[in-house]
Amino acid sequence: MKFSEKWLRDFVDPALDTGELAHRLTMIGHEVDGVESYGDGLDGVVVGEVLDFKKHPDADRLSVCQVSTGEGDPVEVVCGAPNVTQGMKSPFAPAGTKLPNGMKLRRSKIRGVVSNGMLCSAIELGLGDESDGIVELHADAPAGQPLSEYLDLPDHSFDLDLTPNRGDCVSVLGIARDVSAMTSTALQAPEISPVKATIADEHPVELVVPEGCPRLAARVIRNIDLSARSPVWLIERLRRSGLREI
């Protein structure tokens, strides 16, 4: 099971750093297989808006983009991503920025056109494995806002190897309950109001050993829409918890 550390700390925030928290979880039986960092080293990377783009005059696979950083004149950037479009919002690293992979960007001339930075892919930012295009942010992302602030970073993703008898911990809230008990830290459980069913769909369930499961409760949910209406923090925390937006 994977979960976002920031999501967990919304429910329970013990006075433990990431490494100590991982150790304590393992000691109470929730073996931590790994902890992955997200968003380290993003200083200087901001939300950029592609105001306009055109083909590079001397390279078929490159584009020359005019990028707004929210203030001042647009900056000219040479981009090789196939998914760049006018009006899209994407992470922009200006010249002088040092990316998480150690590469320091500089103002450079690419096939005769000066590029003043880079529109970034997920792999260049250490935020995923995608490298075939630049990251497309929501249309309402404010140009110029620090990317780490917009995406609620930095964060860590914990990967737990739960034992089969701990079905109560297959959720962030379930883990938070154990952390609360383990550290004597108050649990800030969310208040969730009942949601009335709007469909009558059912899913067949066979209880092979009924005495082992005297009660089962479930609901069929359809048409989940993680679109621009969903808050960015939710989509990002779901992604850091091992789920992808489709």
C-alpha positions in Angstrom: 0.0 0.0 0.0 1.2 3.5 -0.9 0.2 6.8 0.7 1.3 10.4 0.8 3.1 11.5 3.9 1.4 14.9 3.7 -2.0 13.3 3.5 -1.2 11.2 6.6 -0.1 14.3 8.5 -3.4 16.0 7.8 -4.9 13.3 10.1 -2.1 12.8 12.6 1.2 14.8 12.8 3.6 13.3 15.3 6.9 14.9 16.2 8.8 12.5 14.0 10.7 13.2 10.8 10.2 11.0 7.7 12.9 8.5 8.6 11.8 8.1 12.2 8.2 7.7 11.1 9.2 4.9 8.7 11.1 3.1 11.4 8.3 3.3 13.9 5.8 2.0 11.4 8.0 -1.0 10.7 8.4 -1.6 14.4 4.6 -1.9 14.9 4.2 -4.4 12.1 3.7 -2.2 9.0 6.9 -3.0 7.2 8.0 0.0 5.1 9.4 -1.3 1.8 10.4 2.1 0.6 10.1 5.8 0.9 10.1 7.9 -2.3 10.8 11.6 -2.3 8.8 14.0 -4.5 9.6 17.7 -5.2 13.1 18.1 -3.8 15.2 20.6 -5.6 12.5 22.5 -7.4 13.7 26.0 -6.3 13.2 28.4 -9.2 10.7 26.3 -11.1 7.4 28.1 -11.7 4.2 27.7 -13.5 4.6 28.9 -17.1 2.0 29.8 -19.7 2.7 29.2 -23.3 1.3 32.3 -24.9 2.3 31.4 -28.5 4.5 28.9 -30.3 5.8 28.3 -33.8 8.0 25.8 -35.5 11.7 26.4 -35.2 13.0 27.9 -38.5 15.9 25.4 -38.7 14.6 22.2 -36.9 11.4 20.3 -37.7 11.0 18.7 -34.2 11.6 21.9 -32.2 9.2 24.7 -31.4 9.9 28.3 -30.4 7.6 29.3 -27.5 6.7 32.6 -25.9 6.3 31.8 -22.2 4.7 34.0 -19.6 6.0 33.8 -16.0 3.2 36.0 -14.6 5.2 39.3 -14.7 7.4 41.2 -17.1 7.8 40.4 -20.8 7.4 36.8 -22.1 10.6 34.8 -22.4 11.5 32.9 -25.5 12.1 29.1 -25.0 13.1 26.4 -27.5 11.1 23.3 -26.8 11.3 19.8 -28.2 8.1 18.4 -26.6 5.5 17.1 -29.1 2.5 18.1 -26.8 3.2 21.8 -26.5 0.2 23.9 -27.4 -0.9 27.5 -27.2 -2.4 28.4 -23.8 -1.2 25.4 -21.9 0.3 25.7 -18.4 3.5 23.8 -17.8 6.5 23.9 -15.3 9.1 26.4 -16.5 12.7 26.4 -15.3 14.4 29.7 -16.2 18.1 30.0 -17.0 20.1 29.6 -13.9 17.9 26.9 -12.3 19.4 23.7 -11.1 17.1 20.7 -11.8 16.8 17.7 -9.4 18.9 15.6 -11.8 21.9 18.0 -11.2 21.6 19.8 -14.6 22.0 23.5 -14.4 20.2 25.4 -17.1 21.8 28.3 -18.9 20.8 30.7 -21.6 21.8 29.0 -24.8 21.5 29.1 -28.5 19.8 26.1 -30.1 20.0 26.0 -33.9 20.4 29.7 -34.0 17.6 30.6 -31.6 18.2 31.7 -28.0 16.4 29.7 -25.4 16.0 31.3 -21.9 15.1 28.2 -20.0 13.1 25.0 -20.3 9.6 23.7 -20.2 9.9 20.5 -18.2 8.8 16.9 -18.4 8.0 14.9 -15.3 11.2 12.9 -15.4 13.3 16.1 -15.5 11.6 17.3 -12.3 11.8 14.0 -10.5 8.0 13.8 -10.4 7.5 10.7 -12.6 8.8 8.5 -15.4 7.1 10.4 -18.3 9.7 11.9 -20.7 7.8 12.0 -24.0 6.3 15.5 -23.3 6.2 18.4 -21.0 3.9 18.3 -17.9 0.5 19.8 -18.6 -0.9 21.6 -15.6 -4.5 22.6 -15.0 -5.7 25.6 -16.9 -6.3 27.5 -13.7 -2.7 27.2 -12.5 -1.5 30.8 -11.8 1.4 31.7 -14.1 4.5 32.6 -12.0 3.5 30.6 -8.9 6.3 28.4 -7.6 5.6 24.8 -8.8 6.3 23.3 -5.4 3.7 25.6 -3.8 1.1 24.8 -6.5 1.6 21.0 -6.3 1.9 21.0 -2.4 5.5 19.8 -2.5 7.9 18.5 -1.2 6.3 15.2 -0.1 7.1 11.5 0.4 5.4 8.4 -0.7 5.5 5.5 1.7 5.2 2.0 0.4 4.0 -0.5 3.1 3.9 -4.3 3.0 0.7 -4.8 5.0 -0.1 -8.3 6.5 -3.4 -9.9 5.3 -5.0 -9.5 8.8 -4.7 -5.7 8.8 -7.5 -4.8 6.3 -8.3 -1.9 8.7 -5.1 -0.2 7.5 -5.7 -0.3 3.8 -6.4 3.5 3.9 -4.6 6.6 4.9 -7.0 7.0 7.8 -6.4 3.4 9.0 -2.7 4.0 9.1 -3.3 7.4 10.9 -5.2 5.6 13.7 -2.2 3.3 14.3 0.2 6.2 14.2 -2.0 8.1 16.7 -2.0 5.2 19.1 1.7 4.6 18.6 2.8 8.1 19.3 0.0 9.4 21.6 -0.8 12.1 19.1 -4.3 13.4 18.6 -6.1 12.0 15.5 -7.8 14.6 13.4 -10.4 12.3 11.7 -12.3 13.9 8.9 -16.1 14.5 9.2 -17.8 12.7 6.4 -21.5 13.1 5.9 -23.5 10.2 4.5 -24.0 10.3 0.7 -27.3 9.1 -0.6 -27.1 6.4 -3.4 -28.1 7.7 -6.8 -27.8 4.3 -8.7 -29.2 0.9 -7.9 -26.3 -1.1 -9.5 -25.1 -4.1 -7.6 -22.0 -6.3 -7.7 -22.3 -10.1 -7.0 -20.4 -11.3 -3.9 -19.9 -15.0 -3.0 -19.1 -15.7 0.7 -17.3 -19.0 0.5 -17.0 -19.1 4.3 -19.9 -17.0 5.7 -18.9 -17.5 9.3 -15.6 -15.8 8.5 -17.3 -12.7 7.2 -20.6 -12.2 9.0 -21.2 -8.8 7.4 -20.1 -7.1 4.2 -21.0 -3.6 3.2 -20.2 -2.1 -0.2 -21.4 0.3 -2.8 -20.9 0.5 -6.6 -19.6 3.9 -7.6 -19.5 4.9 -11.3 -18.4 7.9 -13.4 -15.7 9.3 -11.1 -14.4 12.4 -12.8 -10.9 13.6 -11.7 -11.0 16.6 -14.1 -10.3 20.3 -13.8 -13.0 20.4 -11.2 -11.0 18.4 -8.8 -8.5 20.2 -6.5 -4.9 19.8 -7.6 -3.8 18.7 -4.1 -6.3 15.8 -4.3 -5.1 14.6 -7.7 -1.4 14.9 -6.6 -1.9 13.0 -3.4 -3.8 10.3 -5.2 -0.8 10.0 -7.6 1.7 9.9 -4.7 -0.5 7.1 -3.2 0.0 4.9 -6.3 -3.1 5.9 -8.3 -3.2 7.6 -11.7 -5.7 10.1 -13.1 -7.3 8.7 -16.2 
